[in-house]
Amino acid sequence: MTEPTHHDTRARRHADLGRIAQRAAIASVATATLLLGVKGFAAFHTGSVALLASLADSGLDLVASLMTLFGVRLAAQPADHDHRFGHGKAEALVALVQVALIAASALAVCSRAVGQLLGAQPIEDIRLGIVASLVAIAATVVLIAYQRHVIARTGSVAIKTDHMHYQSDLAINGAVVVALLLEERLGLMGADALFGIGIAVWLLRGAWRGSSEAIDQLMDKEWPEAKRRRFVEVASRHPELKGLHDLRTRTSGATDFVQFHMWMDPAMTVAEAHEVVEDIERRLAIEFPGTEILIHIDPEGQVDHPGNPLVEADEIAKLRGDAA
């Protein structure tokens, strides 16, 4: 039996991470369905605007979770003839649609809350609304803990966006409880509507934040500088690597992509150079599992784009200079 290559290992890891992300998305769908039923019943019987805002958020969470499930399933598909880099960006696209849905929901809730303030109506059966919100808080806490575990394993941007939704749900459900208590205990008419507006503003803020990472992926933003430096440091340990330049990095879904040029001894044969590249890829795969790496070999001293530091700057020399 032949020993699996690092390419085989990378493919298996990609499939495993895809399955983990899918399970998290299914858990989100189940939780959103439960919360939608509980809050819908309570909102119908109480007439609370804050609870209605929370219901609208849960309804969007259900739609967003279904989209997340679709996105992570598509992103987990291996590369094919038409998508040689895989389908990872499906997660970022789904995340952007989620953001749009959140923003639309927040604006609708604001409109309803303003109408409630102009003609405040007493809330009925406040205790039912409080109980429904406490149930929602408990279910959300369990889901968030599970999502954190999955995000740590996969780095899925779609699950991260979904996670952000449910984190905001904790604050939203807590705000609903406070609003209802203010109406019931202190008789503060309009507190419910004001909290509804506050929840809507919170949702808009979350939508703005949630769009940034998805846009970064779609625009192929470079890795954070610390991660780039660590990659160069690992690559530089190989004695045959004379220099590294034109380093380009990006992330698509749960998969990282890197390409770079490396200087090597021009007297090497093709077979020897190939063996060095394979060894460097194996070392990098240990530190950066699941990363797609493309290496171009240049003879030592070769300059393809003179005067262009973005391309020709030697990353290893820069690393050593910063460390000096």
C-alpha positions in Angstrom: 0.0 0.0 0.0 1.4 3.4 -1.0 1.8 6.0 1.7 -0.6 9.0 1.3 1.0 12.2 0.0 0.4 15.6 1.6 -2.0 16.3 -1.3 -4.1 13.3 -0.3 -4.0 14.4 3.4 -5.1 17.9 2.4 -8.0 16.6 0.4 -9.1 14.4 3.4 -8.8 17.3 5.8 -10.9 19.5 3.5 -13.6 16.9 3.4 -13.5 16.5 7.2 -13.8 20.2 7.9 -16.6 20.4 5.4 -18.6 17.7 7.3 -17.9 19.5 10.6 -19.2 22.8 9.2 -22.3 21.1 7.8 -23.2 19.7 11.2 -22.8 23.1 12.8 -25.1 24.6 10.1 -27.7 21.8 10.7 -27.6 22.7 14.5 -28.2 26.3 13.6 -31.2 25.4 11.5 -32.7 23.3 14.3 -32.1 26.0 16.9 -33.6 28.8 14.7 -36.7 26.7 14.1 -37.2 26.1 17.8 -36.8 29.8 18.6 -39.1 30.9 15.8 -41.9 28.7 17.2 -41.4 29.8 20.8 -41.1 33.5 20.0 -43.9 33.5 17.4 -46.3 32.1 20.0 -45.2 34.6 22.6 -45.2 37.6 20.3 -48.8 36.8 19.1 -50.1 36.6 22.7 -48.3 39.6 24.1 -48.1 42.2 21.2 -44.6 43.2 22.4 -42.6 45.1 19.8 -39.3 44.1 21.4 -40.4 40.5 21.2 -41.5 41.0 17.7 -38.1 42.4 16.9 -36.5 39.3 18.4 -39.0 37.1 16.4 -38.0 38.8 13.2 -34.3 38.2 14.0 -35.0 34.5 14.7 -36.9 34.3 11.4 -34.0 35.7 9.6 -31.7 33.5 11.5 -33.6 30.5 10.2 -33.3 31.8 6.6 -29.6 32.6 7.2 -28.9 29.2 8.7 -30.5 27.5 5.8 -28.3 29.5 3.5 -25.3 28.7 5.6 -26.1 25.0 5.3 -26.3 25.4 1.5 -23.1 27.5 1.5 -20.9 25.2 3.6 -22.2 22.1 1.6 -21.2 23.8 -1.7 -17.9 25.1 -0.3 -17.1 21.6 0.9 -17.3 20.2 -2.7 -13.9 19.4 -4.1 -12.4 21.3 -7.1 -13.9 20.4 -10.4 -13.3 21.2 -14.1 -15.0 24.6 -13.9 -13.8 25.5 -10.4 -10.2 24.5 -10.1 -9.7 26.5 -6.9 -12.7 24.8 -5.3 -16.0 26.3 -4.1 -14.9 28.0 -0.9 -16.1 31.5 -1.9 -19.7 30.2 -1.7 -19.4 30.8 2.0 -18.5 34.5 1.6 -21.4 35.0 -0.9 -23.8 33.4 1.5 -22.5 35.6 4.3 -23.2 38.7 2.3 -26.8 37.7 1.6 -27.2 37.1 5.3 -26.0 40.6 6.0 -28.5 42.0 3.6 -31.3 40.1 5.3 -30.2 41.3 8.7 -30.2 44.9 7.6 -33.7 44.6 6.0 -35.1 43.1 9.2 -33.6 45.8 11.4 -35.2 48.6 9.3 -38.6 46.8 9.4 -38.4 46.6 13.2 -37.5 50.3 13.5 -40.5 51.2 11.5 -42.8 49.0 13.7 -41.2 50.4 16.9 -41.8 54.0 15.8 -45.4 53.2 15.1 -45.7 51.7 18.6 -44.2 54.8 20.2 -46.7 57.1 18.5 -49.6 55.1 19.7 -48.4 53.0 22.6 -50.5 49.9 23.4 -50.3 48.0 26.6 -48.6 44.6 26.5 -50.6 41.5 27.4 -49.3 38.5 29.3 -45.8 39.9 29.9 -44.7 36.8 31.8 -45.2 34.6 28.8 -42.8 36.9 26.8 -40.2 36.7 29.6 -40.4 32.9 29.7 -40.1 32.7 25.9 -37.0 34.9 26.0 -35.4 32.9 28.7 -35.9 29.6 26.8 -34.4 31.3 23.7 -31.4 32.4 25.8 -30.7 28.9 27.0 -31.0 27.3 23.5 -28.7 30.0 22.1 -26.0 29.6 24.7 -25.7 25.9 23.8 -25.5 26.6 20.1 -22.9 29.3 20.5 -20.7 27.0 22.5 -20.9 24.4 19.8 -20.2 27.0 17.0 -17.1 28.2 18.8 -15.7 24.7 18.8 -16.5 24.3 15.0 -15.0 27.7 14.1 -11.8 26.8 16.0 -11.6 23.6 13.9 -12.6 25.0 10.5 -12.3 28.8 10.3 -15.5 28.8 8.3 -16.6 32.3 7.5 -20.2 31.3 7.0 -20.3 29.7 10.4 -18.5 32.8 11.9 -21.3 35.0 10.4 -24.0 32.7 11.8 -22.2 32.7 15.1 -22.3 36.5 15.2 -26.1 36.3 14.6 -26.6 34.1 17.6 -24.2 36.1 19.8 -26.4 39.1 19.1 -29.4 37.0 19.9 -28.2 36.7 23.5 -28.1 40.5 23.9 -31.4 40.8 22.0 -33.2 38.3 24.2 -31.8 39.8 27.3 -33.0 43.2 26.1 -36.5 41.8 25.6 -36.6 40.5 29.2 -35.5 43.9 30.5 -38.0 45.8 28.3 -40.9 43.6 29.5 -39.8 43.9 33.1 -39.7 47.7 32.8 -43.2 47.7 31.4 -44.6 45.3 34.0 -42.8 46.4 37.2 -42.3 50.1 36.6 -45.1 50.8 34.2 -42.8 52.6 31.8 -45.0 52.8 28.7 -42.9 52.9 25.5 -39.9 51.0 27.0 -40.7 48.0 24.9 -40.7 50.1 21.6 -37.5 51.9 22.6 -35.7 48.6 23.3 -37.0 47.4 19.9 -35.3 50.3 18.2 -32.1 49.6 20.2 -32.2 45.9 19.0 -32.6 47.1 15.4 -29.6 49.4 15.7 -27.6 46.5 17.2 -28.6 44.3 14.2 -27.5 47.0 11.7 -24.1 47.3 13.5 -23.7 43.5 13.4 -24.6 43.5 9.7 -21.9 46.1 8.9 -19.3 44.1 10.8 -20.3 40.8 9.3 -19.8 42.0 5.8 -16.2 42.9 6.2 -14.7 39.4 6.4 -16.9 38.1 3.5 -15.8 41.1 1.3 -12.1 40.4 2.3 -12.4 36.9 1.0 -14.1 37.8 -2.2 -11.5 40.5 -2.8 -8.6 38.0 -2.0 -7.3 40.0 0.8 -3.8 39.0 2.0 -3.3 37.0 5.2 -2.7 38.9 8.4 1.0 40.0 8.6 1.8 37.7 11.5 0.5 34.7 9.6 2.5 35.7 6.5 5.7 36.1 8.6 5.2 32.7 10.2 4.8 31.1 6.7 8.0 32.7 5.5 9.8 31.6 8.6 8.8 28.0 8.2 9.8 28.0 4.5 13.2 29.7 5.2 14.3 26.7 7.3 15.1 24.7 4.2 18.8 25.0 3.4 18.3 24.9 -0.4 15.9 27.9 -0.4 18.1 30.9 -1.3 15.3 33.6 -1.3 11.5 33.9 -1.5 9.6 36.6 -3.3 6.3 37.4 -5.0 4.5 35.9 -2.0 0.7 36.0 -2.5 -1.8 34.7 0.0 -5.6 34.5 0.2 -8.4 32.5 1.9 -11.5 31.0 0.3 -13.9 29.4 2.7 -12.0 27.1 5.0 -9.0 26.8 2.5 -5.9 28.9 2.4 -4.0 29.5 -0.8 -0.4 30.5 -1.2 1.9 31.0 -4.1 5.5 32.3 -4.3 8.7 32.4 -6.3 11.9 30.9 -4.7 15.5 31.2 -5.6 17.5 28.0 -5.9 21.0 27.0 -7.1 20.9 27.3 -10.9 23.2 24.3 -11.2 20.5 21.9 -9.8 18.9 19.4 -12.1 15.1 19.5 -12.6 14.7 16.3 -10.6 16.8 17.7 -7.7 14.8 21.0 -7.7 11.6 19.1 -7.7 12.6 17.1 -4.7 13.4 20.3 -2.8 10.0 21.8 -3.7 8.3 18.6 -2.5 10.2 18.7 0.8 9.3 22.4 1.4 5.7 21.6 0.7 5.7 18.8 3.2 7.2 21.0 5.9 4.7 23.8 5.2 1.8 21.3 5.2 2.7 20.4 8.8 2.5 24.0 10.0 -0.3 25.0 7.6 -2.5 22.0 7.1 -5.0 22.1 4.3 -3.2 25.0 2.5 -3.0 24.9 -1.3 0.6 25.9 -2.2 2.0 26.8 -5.6 5.8 27.3 -5.9 7.6 28.8 -8.9 11.4 28.2 -9.1 13.8 30.9 -10.2 17.6 30.6 -10.5 19.3 32.5 -7.7 19.6 36.2 -8.5 16.8 36.1 -11.2 14.8 39.4 -11.3 11.7 39.3 -13.4 10.2 42.7 -12.5 13.1 45.1 -11.6 12.0 48.1 -9.5 8.8 46.4 -8.2 9.3 45.8 -4.5 5.8 44.3 -4.2 7.0 41.4 -6.4 10.7 41.2 -6.0 11.3 42.0 -2.3 13.0 39.0 -0.7 10.7 38.0 2.1 13.4 36.0 3.9 15.8 38.9 3.9 13.1 41.1 5.2 12.3 38.6 7.9 15.9 38.4 9.0 16.3 42.2 8.8 13.3 42.7 11.1 14.6 40.1 13.6 18.1 41.8 13.6 
